[in-house]
Amino acid sequence: MLSKDCLNNRKLYKIFISLFYMQKEKNPYSILINRMIVTKEGKRIGFVRDITFETKSGELINLIVKDITPYTRNLNLEKVSSNELLIPFNSIIAIGDFVVVSEEDFI
């Protein structure tokens, strides 16, 4: 049978390990900046210029896209300026070498 001190140490160890691994899963904001955005069909949309988020909750809202391609003219996306638009964060499918988005999720 394990002593109380041993059990407490094991709990602390588990907490430490879980915090350690959680930290590795977080990605900094800068990992998205200047990343190319493509649709799941492989069509280029542009590059991530910035991210909008709710300051109180930290909820991510939109990607601000720069250097948009002519393909975006046919998409139902909010324009910020003549060469920038917003993509809803919930349309992101994956983030890797590219940011992959689903056109069906554009609102």
Buried (B, 14 or more C-beta within 10 A) or exposed (E): EEEEEEEEEEEEEEEEEEEEEEEEEEEEEEEBEEBBBBBEEEBBBBBBBBBEEEEEEEEBEBBBBBBBBEEBEEBEBEEBEEEBBBBBBEBBEEBEEBBBBBBEEBE
